[in-house]
Amino acid sequence: MTDALKSCPFCGSDDVEALDMEGKHYVVCYDCALEGPFHKSRAAVIAAWNTRAATLAQRKANLTATRGPQERR
């Protein structure tokens, strides 16, 4: 497990930090003021922050790769 945080998913800033406020861990972006997600541990909040949804292009590529030749039409 690494403590490295990905950039902010909304503004792209690298000015992000994992914080702990009275046992509630969360990440804050100092450029756009995004906060969250909230978790009970630092490791959980970093893992959640670094999880990104697949882009539309990635989903289309995965769908195309899993379909057979007849289904690609």
FENHU-V408311 format. One record per backbone hydrogen bond with DSSP energy under -0.5 kcal/mol. NH is the residue of the N-H (numbers start at 1). CO is the residue of the C=O. If there is no record, write none. Layout:
# FENHU-V408311
NH/CO  NH/CO
This chain:
# FENHU-V408311
8/13  12/8  16/14  17/28  19/17  19/26  21/24  22/20  24/21  25/23  25/39  26/19  28/17  29/34  30/15  30/28  33/29  36/27  39/25  45/41  46/42  47/43  48/44  49/45  50/46  51/47  51/48  59/55  60/56  61/57  62/58  63/59  64/60  65/61  66/62  67/63  71/68  72/68  72/69  73/70
